[in-house]
Amino acid sequence: VSAGRFFVFGKHDQSKVPEKVIGLLIEASMAFGTGHHGTTKGCLIAINELIDEKYSPRKVVDIGCGTAVLAMAVGKVWDCKIIATDIDPVAIEVTKANLIANRLEHKIICIIADGISNSKILETAPFDLIFANILKGPILKMAEDLSQSCSLNGIIILSGILNEQSNEVLELYQEKKFKLINEISIEGWTTLKMRKVI
């Protein structure tokens, strides 16, 4: 899967990785997030835009990381503190394997957590870049927590949202002091890229 500078591939496609791309080796196993889905691709495109905008986060959290494709994309681009979390222990095991395969195991901390209310996550906050590529329900439920955990002028990238759900999510996050930067729609799914404002 190609998304901007990024090329997501499995071991069987290692020989097909083009030159001058940022390769992300994913063995998806039982966890979600191979890059094929419109939500993951939308998030990778949003990261690509941040690179073009010369954005440089110092602290990043990927909530509901799945295979950690987004955390790994960040780890390959920026020198920053990265936490990857998921509620599913299988996803965290897959994440650890993928980090080793991509030589990123020393750059990314993996945590089994439900949302953002985990002591290790909270003591690292505020974050300059937050990903929540999950589903509308949890994204709405976590709005206040994510707002509290995002630094001023920090970026939040929300996905796992059906196109027809995007206005509801956008309205709530605007109430929580986020300003829309871009809305990316792929295959019926929306990715919202927003900035925390005063």
N, CA, C and O of each residue as an XYZ file, in Angstrom:
792
protein
N       0.853     -1.190      0.000
C       0.000      0.000      0.000
C       0.885      1.234      0.000
O       1.790      1.366      0.824
N       0.616      2.126     -0.925
C       1.371      3.364     -1.029
C       0.516      4.516     -0.519
O      -0.636      4.668     -0.926
N       1.083      5.334      0.380
C       0.375      6.510      0.920
C       1.385      7.622      1.135
O       2.094      7.646      2.141
N       1.444      8.543      0.181
C       2.444      9.605      0.263
C       3.848      9.033      0.199
O       4.188      8.300     -0.730
N       4.677      9.377      1.209
C       6.054      8.873      1.269
C       6.121      7.419      1.730
O       7.160      6.772      1.600
N       5.022      6.910      2.265
C       5.047      5.616      2.940
C       4.649      4.467      2.019
O       3.809      4.612      1.130
N       5.283      3.320      2.263
C       4.972      2.101      1.518
C       4.861      0.968      2.525
O       5.854      0.550      3.121
N       3.634      0.475      2.708
C       3.367     -0.581      3.689
C       3.382     -1.917      2.954
O       2.709     -2.083      1.936
N       4.155     -2.869      3.478
C       4.304     -4.141      2.763
C       4.467     -5.300      3.734
O       4.878     -5.114      4.879
N       4.140     -6.505      3.260
C       4.394     -7.731      4.007
C       5.721     -8.324      3.559
O       6.285     -7.900      2.550
N       6.217     -9.297      4.299
C       7.519     -9.904      3.978
C       7.570    -10.436      2.551
O       8.602    -10.362      1.885
N       6.431    -10.979      2.087
C       6.382    -11.560      0.745
C       6.542    -10.508     -0.355
O       6.811    -10.857     -1.505
N       6.379     -9.221     -0.018
C       6.508     -8.148     -1.006
C       7.780     -7.321     -0.813
O       7.895     -6.224     -1.360
N       8.729     -7.842     -0.041
C       9.940     -7.086      0.284
C      10.692     -6.631     -0.977
O      11.292     -5.556     -0.993
N      10.654     -7.444     -2.011
C      11.384     -7.122     -3.243
C      10.685     -6.038     -4.067
O      11.263     -5.511     -5.017
N       9.439     -5.707     -3.703
C       8.661     -4.726     -4.482
C       8.726     -3.315     -3.899
O       8.089     -2.403     -4.425
N       9.487     -3.123     -2.818
C       9.537     -1.797     -2.186
C      10.276     -0.828     -3.112
O      11.443     -1.052     -3.436
N       9.604      0.247     -3.540
C      10.266      1.204     -4.443
C      11.394      1.949     -3.729
O      11.452      1.983     -2.499
N      12.271      2.535     -4.507
C      13.327      3.373     -3.934
C      12.722      4.690     -3.456
O      11.666      5.115     -3.923
N      13.414      5.318     -2.518
C      13.047      6.649     -2.019
C      11.657      6.701     -1.384
O      10.967      7.716     -1.473
N      11.254      5.610     -0.747
C      10.034      5.627      0.062
C      10.405      5.231      1.486
O      11.493      4.710      1.730
N       9.499      5.480      2.418
C       9.689      5.034      3.799
C       8.930      3.718      3.930
O       7.699      3.701      3.969
N       9.676      2.621      3.999
C       9.070      1.297      4.055
C       8.617      0.933      5.460
O       9.330      1.183      6.432
N       7.434      0.342      5.566
C       6.886     -0.128      6.840
C       6.497     -1.594      6.666
O       5.510     -1.918      6.005
N       7.289     -2.468      7.271
C       7.043     -3.911      7.171
C       6.003     -4.312      8.207
O       6.212     -4.140      9.408
N       4.880     -4.846      7.736
C       3.773     -5.233      8.611
C       3.423     -6.694      8.378
O       3.109     -7.109      7.262
N       3.486     -7.454      9.447
C       2.919     -8.797      9.409
C       1.678     -8.743     10.276
O       1.763     -8.844     11.500
N       0.526     -8.584      9.644
C      -0.695     -8.191     10.358
C      -1.163     -9.213     11.381
O      -1.706     -8.835     12.420
N      -0.966    -10.502     11.111
C      -1.400    -11.532     12.043
C      -2.875    -11.341     12.375
O      -3.703    -11.238     11.470
N      -3.214    -11.292     13.665
C      -4.622    -11.196     14.070
C      -5.035     -9.760     14.406
O      -6.172     -9.531     14.821
N      -4.140     -8.802     14.237
C      -4.450     -7.419     14.619
C      -4.792     -6.574     13.397
O      -4.439     -6.897     12.263
N      -5.490     -5.485     13.675
C      -5.980     -4.593     12.620
C      -4.913     -3.567     12.271
O      -4.238     -3.052     13.162
N      -4.749     -3.262     10.984
C      -3.893     -2.140     10.602
C      -2.803     -2.483      9.622
O      -1.621     -2.310      9.921
N      -3.179     -2.970      8.447
C      -2.186     -3.322      7.430
C      -1.920     -2.190      6.465
O      -1.034     -2.294      5.617
N      -2.677     -1.103      6.582
C      -2.530      0.000      5.639
C      -3.508     -0.089      4.484
O      -3.699      0.889      3.761
N      -4.143     -1.265      4.293
C      -5.098     -1.426      3.198
C      -6.392     -0.663      3.466
O      -7.059     -0.220      2.531
N      -6.740     -0.512      4.718
C      -8.014      0.107      5.070
C      -7.944      1.619      4.869
O      -6.905      2.240      5.096
N      -9.071      2.204      4.438
C      -9.123      3.641      4.190
C      -8.767      4.480      5.396
O      -8.250      5.587      5.252
N      -9.041      3.963      6.601
C      -8.735      4.726      7.822
C      -7.225      4.838      8.030
O      -6.709      5.922      8.303
N      -6.523      3.714      7.899
C      -5.069      3.720      8.091
C      -4.394      4.554      7.014
O      -3.479      5.328      7.293
N      -4.856      4.387      5.783
C      -4.285      5.146      4.674
C      -4.497      6.645      4.883
O      -3.602      7.448      4.619
N      -5.689      7.015      5.358
C      -5.975      8.424      5.639
C      -5.022      8.999      6.675
O      -4.558     10.131      6.541
N      -4.734      8.218      7.705
C      -3.804      8.668      8.755
C      -2.385      8.825      8.207
O      -1.690      9.783      8.546
N      -1.957      7.889      7.366
C      -0.617      7.987      6.763
C      -0.516      9.221      5.867
O       0.518      9.887      5.832
N      -1.587      9.517      5.152
C      -1.600     10.726      4.321
C      -1.523     11.972      5.205
O      -0.846     12.940      4.858
N      -2.215     11.948      6.344
C      -2.152     13.079      7.287
C      -0.733     13.259      7.837
O      -0.268     14.390      7.988
N      -0.045     12.158      8.137
C       1.360     12.246      8.584
C       2.210     12.853      7.474
O       3.059     13.709      7.723
N       1.973     12.400      6.255
C       2.703     12.915      5.095
C       2.542     14.438      4.990
O       3.503     15.150      4.696
N       1.325     14.926      5.231
C       1.069     16.370      5.202
C       1.864     17.086      6.299
O       2.410     18.165      6.071
N       1.925     16.480      7.488
C       2.676     17.098      8.597
C       4.161     17.215      8.256
O       4.808     18.194      8.627
N       4.699     16.226      7.555
C       6.107     16.291      7.125
C       6.277     17.475      6.170
O       7.213     18.264      6.302
N       5.355     17.586      5.205
C       5.412     18.701      4.248
C       5.312     20.048      4.954
O       5.922     21.031      4.534
N       4.532     20.077      6.039
C       4.337     21.322      6.804
C       5.489     21.585      7.781
O       5.470     22.570      8.519
N       6.479     20.709      7.779
C       7.665     20.830      8.662
C       7.288     20.741     10.146
O       7.964     21.306     11.006
N       6.209     20.028     10.425
C       5.804     19.816     11.818
C       6.765     18.821     12.458
O       7.183     17.861     11.811
N       7.115     19.039     13.712
C       8.068     18.153     14.378
C       7.637     17.901     15.825
O       8.012     18.658     16.720
N       6.854     16.846     16.060
C       6.368     16.568     17.419
C       7.473     16.043     18.335
O       8.424     15.406     17.882
N       7.328     16.320     19.622
C       8.285     15.792     20.613
C       7.721     14.585     21.340
O       8.459     13.682     21.735
N       6.368     14.576     21.519
C       5.719     13.455     22.214
C       4.478     13.044     21.432
O       3.646     13.876     21.071
N       4.374     11.728     21.178
C       3.307     11.202     20.323
C       2.661     10.005     21.002
O       3.344      9.198     21.632
N       1.326      9.889     20.871
C       0.634      8.688     21.349
C      -0.284      8.173     20.243
O      -1.003      8.940     19.602
N      -0.244      6.864     20.037
C      -1.086      6.175     19.055
C      -2.048      5.288     19.847
O      -1.660      4.239     20.360
N      -3.316      5.727     19.941
C      -4.318      5.017     20.754
C      -5.093      4.045     19.868
O      -5.635      4.431     18.832
N      -5.140      2.782     20.286
C      -5.752      1.758     19.440
C      -4.830      1.453     18.279
O      -5.239      1.484     17.118
N      -3.577      1.158     18.604
C      -2.506      1.123     17.594
C      -2.610     -0.044     16.611
O      -2.047      0.025     15.519
N      -3.331     -1.130     16.987
C      -3.415     -2.280     16.071
C      -2.053     -2.901     15.829
O      -1.476     -3.518     16.724
N      -1.536     -2.736     14.609
C      -0.208     -3.271     14.270
C       0.897     -2.240     14.506
O       2.074     -2.525     14.285
N       0.518     -1.052     14.953
C       1.443      0.069     15.210
C       1.988      0.694     13.935
O       3.058      1.302     13.957
N       1.278      0.557     12.836
C       1.758      1.135     11.580
C       1.926      2.651     11.688
O       2.868      3.206     11.122
N       1.033      3.324     12.404
C       1.131      4.788     12.522
C       2.279      5.196     13.439
O       3.037      6.112     13.124
N       2.400      4.514     14.567
C       3.522      4.789     15.486
C       4.851      4.557     14.778
O       5.800      5.317     14.967
N       4.918      3.508     13.964
C       6.166      3.206     13.244
C       6.452      4.247     12.166
O       7.607      4.612     11.945
N       5.406      4.726     11.497
C       5.599      5.784     10.503
C       6.209      7.014     11.162
O       7.128      7.629     10.622
N       5.684      7.370     12.346
C       6.234      8.497     13.107
C       7.681      8.221     13.502
O       8.544      9.089     13.371
N       7.942      7.000     13.988
C       9.280      6.630     14.438
C      10.326      6.673     13.330
O      11.507      6.899     13.593
N       9.894      6.458     12.102
C      10.831      6.489     10.962
C      11.102      7.904     10.479
O      12.056      8.136      9.737
N      10.261      8.858     10.900
C      10.387     10.228     10.398
C      10.975     11.182     11.442
O      11.854     11.987     11.135
N      10.475     11.081     12.681
C      10.857     12.055     13.707
C      11.568     11.389     14.871
O      11.307     10.230     15.191
N      12.464     12.130     15.498
C      13.132     11.682     16.717
C      12.320     12.226     17.894
O      12.507     13.367     18.314
N      11.423     11.400     18.415
C      10.527     11.867     19.472
C      10.126     10.689     20.355
O      10.408      9.533     20.040
N       9.469     11.004     21.460
C       8.974      9.963     22.373
C       7.637      9.464     21.842
O       6.736     10.264     21.592
N       7.495      8.148     21.664
C       6.284      7.577     21.073
C       5.734      6.476     21.975
O       6.465      5.585     22.408
N       4.433      6.554     22.250
C       3.729      5.500     22.983
C       2.674      4.905     22.054
O       1.899      5.635     21.435
N       2.649      3.576     21.962
C       1.625      2.870     21.191
C       0.785      2.067     22.175
O       1.321      1.272     22.947
N      -0.533      2.273     22.149
C      -1.405      1.584     23.105
C      -2.534      0.861     22.380
O      -2.978      1.278     21.310
N      -2.983     -0.222     22.986
C      -4.163     -0.918     22.481
C      -4.807     -1.658     23.641
O      -4.132     -2.070     24.584
N      -6.114     -1.819     23.558
C      -6.857     -2.552     24.583
C      -6.645     -4.059     24.431
O      -6.853     -4.817     25.379
N      -6.229     -4.492     23.226
C      -6.105     -5.903     22.871
C      -4.666     -6.398     23.073
O      -3.757     -5.908     22.403
N      -4.441     -7.356     23.980
C      -3.078     -7.876     24.188
C      -2.471     -8.481     22.917
O      -1.255     -8.431     22.731
N      -3.312     -9.053     22.042
C      -2.805     -9.613     20.775
C      -2.205     -8.503     19.915
O      -1.149     -8.683     19.310
N      -2.881     -7.360     19.864
C      -2.369     -6.226     19.090
C      -1.008     -5.782     19.612
O      -0.122     -5.450     18.825
N      -0.836     -5.772     20.924
C       0.441     -5.354     21.505
C       1.536     -6.374     21.184
O       2.680     -5.989     20.947
N       1.205     -7.659     21.172
C       2.191     -8.681     20.777
C       2.594     -8.493     19.315
O       3.775     -8.579     18.980
N       1.617     -8.237     18.449
C       1.895     -7.984     17.025
C       2.729     -6.714     16.884
O       3.674     -6.667     16.097
N       2.374     -5.688     17.649
C       3.133     -4.432     17.637
C       4.598     -4.684     17.972
O       5.490     -4.199     17.275
N       4.844     -5.435     19.028
C       6.232     -5.706     19.444
C       7.013     -6.413     18.339
O       8.175     -6.091     18.089
N       6.365     -7.383     17.677
C       7.016     -8.100     16.572
C       7.313     -7.155     15.404
O       8.379     -7.226     14.793
N       6.365     -6.276     15.105
C       6.564     -5.327     14.006
C       7.659     -4.312     14.322
O       8.423     -3.923     13.440
N       7.732     -3.887     15.579
C       8.783     -2.946     15.971
C      10.162     -3.562     15.771
O      11.083     -2.902     15.290
N      10.296     -4.830     16.142
C      11.576     -5.525     15.957
C      11.889     -5.651     14.464
O      13.020     -5.413     14.041
N      10.884     -6.026     13.671
C      11.079     -6.196     12.224
C      11.501     -4.889     11.548
O      12.212     -4.901     10.543
N      11.056     -3.768     12.109
C      11.383     -2.450     11.543
C      12.500     -1.735     12.299
O      12.803     -0.575     12.019
N      13.108     -2.430     13.254
C      14.213     -1.886     14.066
C      13.798     -0.610     14.798
O      14.549      0.364     14.852
N      12.606     -0.635     15.351
C      12.081      0.519     16.078
C      11.753      0.188     17.533
O      11.124      0.988     18.226
N      12.177     -0.988     17.994
C      11.790     -1.420     19.341
C      12.335     -0.505     20.437
O      11.784     -0.468     21.537
N      13.425      0.244     20.148
C      13.995      1.137     21.165
C      13.369      2.532     21.132
O      13.633      3.357     22.007
N      12.535      2.792     20.115
C      11.958      4.135     19.963
C      10.510      4.226     20.425
O      10.013      5.322     20.684
N       9.818      3.077     20.533
C       8.380      3.095     20.790
C       8.045      2.245     22.016
O       8.448      1.085     22.100
N       7.311      2.820     22.957
C       6.869      2.120     24.162
C       5.476      1.541     23.886
O       4.596      2.250     23.396
N       5.276      0.267     24.197
C       3.973     -0.397     23.999
C       3.264     -0.582     25.335
O       3.862     -1.021     26.318
N       1.990     -0.243     25.354
C       1.208     -0.349     26.587
C      -0.174     -0.930     26.272
O      -0.840     -0.490     25.335
N      -0.600     -1.930     27.070
C      -1.985     -2.393     26.993
C      -2.810     -1.409     27.822
O      -2.610     -1.292     29.031
N      -3.736     -0.705     27.174
C      -4.520      0.310     27.891
C      -5.857      0.531     27.197
O      -5.981      0.390     25.980
N      -6.844      0.879     27.998
C      -8.168      1.236     27.496
C      -8.222      2.760     27.424
O      -8.397      3.428     28.443
N      -8.075      3.294     26.242
C      -8.075      4.747     26.079
C      -6.774      5.364     26.553
O      -5.699      4.783     26.401
N      -6.889      6.553     27.134
C      -5.693      7.319     27.498
C      -5.449      7.351     29.003
O      -4.415      7.842     29.457
N      -6.414      6.820     29.791
C      -6.288      6.897     31.250
C      -5.439      5.757     31.805
O      -5.941      4.844     32.460
N      -4.151      5.836     31.527
C      -3.156      4.900     32.040
C      -2.046      5.760     32.627
O      -1.690      6.782     32.041
N      -1.494      5.371     33.766
C      -0.531      6.236     34.456
C       0.677      6.588     33.587
O       1.136      7.730     33.603
N       1.193      5.621     32.829
C       2.360      5.897     31.968
C       2.026      6.902     30.872
O       2.855      7.735     30.504
N       0.809      6.814     30.357
C       0.394      7.757     29.310
C       0.182      9.142     29.915
O       0.658     10.143     29.377
N      -0.533      9.191     31.035
C      -0.866     10.470     31.657
C       0.377     11.215     32.143
O       0.430     12.444     32.080
N       1.370     10.479     32.625
C       2.580     11.174     33.118
C       3.445     11.688     31.969
O       4.309     12.540     32.179
N       3.219     11.172     30.748
C       3.959     11.647     29.569
C       3.266     12.848     28.932
O       3.924     13.679     28.308
N       1.945     12.948     29.083
C       1.171     14.054     28.496
C       1.689     15.409     29.007
O       2.299     15.472     30.074
N       1.449     16.495     28.247
C       0.645     16.562     27.023
C       1.425     16.113     25.783
O       2.654     16.161     25.752
N       0.683     15.678     24.771
C       1.274     15.182     23.532
C       1.124     16.221     22.422
O       0.134     16.950     22.359
N       2.131     16.269     21.548
C       2.098     17.175     20.397
C       1.374     16.548     19.214
O       0.935     17.245     18.299
N       1.254     15.216     19.245
C       0.579     14.501     18.167
C      -0.145     13.290     18.761
O       0.467     12.439     19.407
N      -1.450     13.230     18.531
C      -2.282     12.133     19.036
C      -2.998     11.469     17.863
O      -3.601     12.145     17.030
N      -2.924     10.138     17.807
C      -3.710      9.361     16.854
C      -4.786      8.594     17.618
O      -4.510      8.010     18.667
N      -6.005      8.597     17.094
C      -7.047      7.701     17.589
C      -7.758      7.160     16.353
O      -8.750      7.721     15.886
N      -7.225      6.057     15.837
C      -7.802      5.406     14.657
C      -8.590      4.213     15.177
O      -8.135      3.070     15.120
N      -9.781      4.504     15.685
C     -10.570      3.456     16.333
C     -11.988      3.453     15.744
O     -12.153      3.077     14.583
N     -12.982      3.848     16.478
C     -14.355      3.929     15.983
C     -15.024      5.168     16.572
O     -14.537      5.740     17.548
N     -16.135      5.576     15.977
C     -16.814      6.798     16.410
C     -17.134      6.794     17.901
O     -16.856      7.776     18.589
N     -17.718      5.700     18.418
C     -18.131      5.645     19.825
C     -17.006      5.985     20.794
O     -17.140      6.924     21.579
N     -15.888      5.235     20.758
C     -14.778      5.554     21.665
C     -14.179      6.941     21.422
O     -13.746      7.604     22.364
N     -14.154      7.381     20.163
C     -13.611      8.719     19.856
C     -14.457      9.798     20.532
O     -13.911     10.756     21.081
N     -15.777      9.653     20.499
C     -16.662     10.611     21.166
C     -16.498     10.535     22.684
O     -16.449     11.555     23.370
N     -16.414      9.316     23.186
C     -16.299      9.104     24.640
C     -15.003      9.702     25.195
O     -14.971     10.187     26.326
N     -13.944      9.665     24.397
C     -12.629     10.121     24.871
C     -12.339     11.587     24.575
O     -11.235     12.062     24.841
N     -13.308     12.305     24.032
C     -13.050     13.679     23.573
C     -12.422     14.564     24.658
O     -11.433     15.252     24.404
N     -12.991     14.546     25.851
C     -12.467     15.393     26.933
C     -11.057     14.964     27.325
O     -10.171     15.804     27.485
N     -10.849     13.656     27.481
C      -9.519     13.146     27.858
C      -8.470     13.498     26.800
O      -7.355     13.897     27.138
N      -8.825     13.353     25.532
C      -7.870     13.648     24.462
C      -7.565     15.137     24.396
O      -6.428     15.538     24.144
N      -8.587     15.951     24.625
C      -8.368     17.397     24.646
C      -7.418     17.788     25.776
O      -6.515     18.603     25.589
N      -7.637     17.191     26.959
C      -6.773     17.479     28.121
C      -5.340     17.013     27.886
O      -4.396     17.587     28.429
N      -5.183     15.968     27.074
C      -3.859     15.358     26.875
C      -3.106     15.920     25.676
O      -1.978     15.511     25.402
N      -3.724     16.853     24.962
C      -3.096     17.438     23.768
C      -2.510     18.806     24.117
O      -3.166     19.621     24.766
N      -1.291     19.047     23.691
C      -0.647     20.329     23.961
C      -1.291     21.434     23.125
O      -1.921     21.155     22.105
N      -1.135     22.673     23.549
C      -1.627     23.806     22.779
C      -0.903     23.827     21.437
O       0.322     23.717     21.386
N      -1.656     23.969     20.355
C      -1.146     23.892     18.971
C      -0.758     22.473     18.557
O      -0.209     22.265     17.476
N      -1.048     21.496     19.426
C      -0.793     20.099     19.078
C      -1.786     19.611     18.034
O      -2.823     20.232     17.802
N      -1.450     18.495     17.414
C      -2.267     17.925     16.337
C      -2.925     16.640     16.826
O      -2.303     15.819     17.501
N      -4.215     16.484     16.466
C      -4.906     15.220     16.714
C      -5.411     14.690     15.375
O      -5.971     15.433     14.569
N      -5.202     13.392     15.153
C      -5.655     12.742     13.926
C      -6.632     11.647     14.328
O      -6.260     10.659     14.962
N      -7.893     11.844     13.946
C      -8.967     10.924     14.313
C      -9.422     10.163     13.079
O      -9.635     10.756     12.022
N      -9.572      8.843     13.211
C     -10.073      8.061     12.085
C     -10.858      6.860     12.606
O     -11.040      6.694     13.812
N     -11.324      6.019     11.667
C     -12.265      4.966     12.024
C     -13.682      5.523     12.040
O     -14.579      4.975     12.680
N     -13.860      6.626     11.319
C     -15.129      7.351     11.295
C     -15.743      7.210      9.903
O     -15.102      7.544      8.906
N     -16.968      6.722      9.832
C     -17.664      6.684      8.543
C     -17.940      8.114      8.073
O     -18.128      9.013      8.893
N     -17.962      8.320      6.762
C     -18.170      9.676      6.235
C     -19.396     10.354      6.844
O     -19.360     11.543      7.159
N     -20.482      9.592      7.008
C     -21.717     10.190      7.525
C     -21.644     10.489      9.030
O     -22.533     11.143      9.576
N     -20.584     10.010      9.701
C     -20.408     10.271     11.138
C     -19.475     11.457     11.402
O     -19.362     11.918     12.538
N     -18.817     11.943     10.368
C     -17.726     12.900     10.576
C     -18.198     14.216     11.179
O     -17.494     14.798     12.004
N     -19.384     14.701     10.783
C     -19.867     15.982     11.324
C     -20.092     15.918     12.824
O     -19.782     16.867     13.544
N     -20.635     14.793     13.301
C     -20.883     14.631     14.740
C     -19.569     14.674     15.527
O     -19.474     15.327     16.565
N     -18.567     13.969     15.014
C     -17.253     13.957     15.674
C     -16.624     15.341     15.610
O     -16.105     15.844     16.606
N     -16.676     15.947     14.441
C     -16.073     17.268     14.250
C     -16.688     18.305     15.189
O     -15.970     19.090     15.808
N     -18.000     18.307     15.293
C     -18.684     19.292     16.149
C     -18.266     19.149     17.611
O     -18.014     20.148     18.285
N     -18.192     17.910     18.104
C     -17.799     17.697     19.501
C     -16.358     18.148     19.732
O     -16.069     18.796     20.739
N     -15.455     17.815     18.814
C     -14.050     18.180     19.004
C     -13.824     19.683     18.820
O     -12.904     20.246     19.413
N     -14.645     20.326     18.015
C     -14.563     21.786     17.939
C     -14.965     22.413     19.270
O     -14.393     23.423     19.679
N     -15.946     21.817     19.946
C     -16.335     22.273     21.287
C     -15.186     22.106     22.276
O     -15.065     22.862     23.240
N     -14.332     21.091     22.018
C     -13.186     20.814     22.897
C     -11.939     21.586     22.463
O     -10.823     21.243     22.852
N     -12.137     22.634     21.652
C     -11.074     23.576     21.259
C     -10.120     23.017     20.202
O      -8.932     23.338     20.199
N     -10.644     22.185     19.312
C      -9.856     21.735     18.165
C     -10.369     22.421     16.906
O     -11.575     22.586     16.719
N      -9.433     22.816     16.049
C      -9.783     23.466     14.782
C      -9.430     22.522     13.634
O      -8.326     21.979     13.579
N     -10.378     22.335     12.723
C     -10.150     21.428     11.595
C      -9.085     21.992     10.661
O      -9.145     23.155     10.260
N      -8.102     21.143     10.317
C      -7.083     21.498      9.324
C      -7.421     20.846      7.990
O      -7.388     21.484      6.938
N      -7.751     19.547      8.061
C      -8.071     18.825      6.829
C      -8.974     17.640      7.132
O      -8.909     17.040      8.204
N      -9.809     17.323      6.166
C     -10.708     16.179      6.247
C     -10.395     15.294      5.040
O     -10.577     15.709      3.895
N      -9.927     14.084      5.302
C      -9.518     13.169      4.234
C     -10.540     12.040      4.152
O     -10.793     11.354      5.142
N     -11.120     11.851      2.984
C     -12.123     10.797      2.803
C     -11.592      9.742      1.833
O     -11.229     10.050      0.697
N     -11.554      8.491      2.303
C     -11.092      7.373      1.471
C     -12.026      6.188      1.686
O     -12.216      5.726      2.810
N     -12.605      5.705      0.589
C     -13.417      4.478      0.600
C     -14.526      4.504      1.666
O     -14.781      3.499      2.330
N     -15.173      5.653      1.818
C     -16.288      5.756      2.755
C     -15.891      6.088      4.186
O     -16.752      6.199      5.059
N     -14.594      6.246      4.432
C     -14.096      6.545      5.778
C     -13.447      7.925      5.803
O     -12.808      8.344      4.837
N     -13.620      8.620      6.918
C     -13.072      9.969      7.088
C     -11.946      9.969      8.114
O     -12.027      9.316      9.154
N     -10.903     10.712      7.796
C      -9.823     11.015      8.749
C      -9.848     12.517      8.998
O      -9.799     13.306      8.054
N      -9.925     12.917     10.267
C      -9.937     14.318     10.643
C      -8.577     14.716     11.217
O      -8.082     14.102     12.162
N      -7.991     15.747     10.631
C      -6.720     16.276     11.142
C      -7.032     17.639     11.739
O      -7.497     18.541     11.043
N      -6.771     17.783     13.041
C      -7.186     18.983     13.767
C      -6.061     19.519     14.649
O      -5.145     18.790     15.029
N      -6.153     20.808     14.961
C      -5.151     21.458     15.818
C      -5.824     21.969     17.084
O      -6.931     22.504     17.035
N      -5.150     21.803     18.220
C      -5.680     22.306     19.505
C      -5.407     23.816     19.593
O      -4.269     24.265     19.463
N      -6.460     24.566     19.811
C      -6.337     26.023     19.894
C      -6.829     26.483     21.269
O      -7.335     25.683     22.056
N      -6.677     27.763     21.544
C      -7.077     28.293     22.864
C      -8.597     28.247     23.003
O      -9.134     28.647     24.036
